[in-house]
């Protein structure tokens, strides 16, 4: 029997440091990183040898050899071998989506505890053979005679042996996320200066959070790395201004390596539970999951690729009878500084809120002092599948330290989708 009134608690989150790709975690797999993050979570909450109700995790750059990644990760930790697990993926919103799945299972009474996690690495990319080569190799394997084998071999061409690499490009448009965001910032009139200012603030907040010790219990050292390596204590507006446009390389381009996220490797995990499970296992509760929502936009026919969170937030606010101003913290994923600024501007636009969100009035603005107060993805990094869990762990701790309040999470994803959530204390 479903019991959707049961509260879903966030016990806590754990992650390994996020690092620039091809460096500290070179030749490290998603399975290795996720196992480290999960084991840190297990140890922190004394779950060794215990069975967790279910585990959901995923990676965007998934290796086809890791077809049962979630279960293999669980078996690499000290959790009970009776803990089930499954893979899930929703682009950059993967580990926020897994949180929603675990929350629904707990709220429905199917399980008492669950782990939501995610990971990504660009340093161990799933490089694959061209389909033309794979098909010919299968033909060769199925050939019965020497003549059939020679016939297949005669059809092989040099181009068949060129490997195929994953690319962060939308198949429907042939444009990268950065190119799509350039279109968005031009449409919304977002300046290069405004984007650089948001990037500078992200680094400044992240650096201060580390100095204050905020991340001491959230980030577990891994491979001799103790903190996020993309974060810069010495970032200045002057330095950001010297960077050249990265996507539109003309004088009209405004997105740079400084106001766009870097390729990042890392993993993160979050423990969810019913209040009964938390009490039985002497676990503290940092916050509660109130709601999760996903949305999509028709970016192929003109909508901004990364604008789907505007729709998802509007729906979620209506369902919960909240306004955009009813939050103590806003965690908006900084895929690009321009994307965040377009989102904020859209919520303030009466025309956009009427035409695209079906609202009679704009959602309005937010207090920027409450935005990404411990740094965002521009500073901390963005391993695609891990960002949701990273944000949830940060926000849950913020609410726990405050002792009350409500936080909004907004994550844009590839494919014109968005995943958003509300956490409360």
NORTAKA-V225334 format. One record per helix or strand. SS is the DSSP state (H for helix, E for strand). FROM is the first residue (numbers start at 1). LEN is the number of residues. If there is no record, write none. Layout:
ss/from/len
SS/FROM/LEN
SS/FROM/LEN
This chain:
ss/from/len
E/9/8
E/19/2
H/30/15
E/54/6
H/69/7
E/86/2
H/91/17
E/113/8
E/128/1
H/131/12
H/146/9
H/158/4
E/164/1
E/169/1
E/176/1
H/177/12
H/192/20
E/219/2
E/222/1
E/225/1
H/237/5
E/245/1
E/256/1
E/260/1
E/263/11
H/275/6
E/287/10
H/299/3
H/308/13
E/329/4
E/336/1
H/337/12
H/350/6
H/368/3
E/371/1
H/377/4
E/382/1
H/384/19
E/406/8
E/417/8
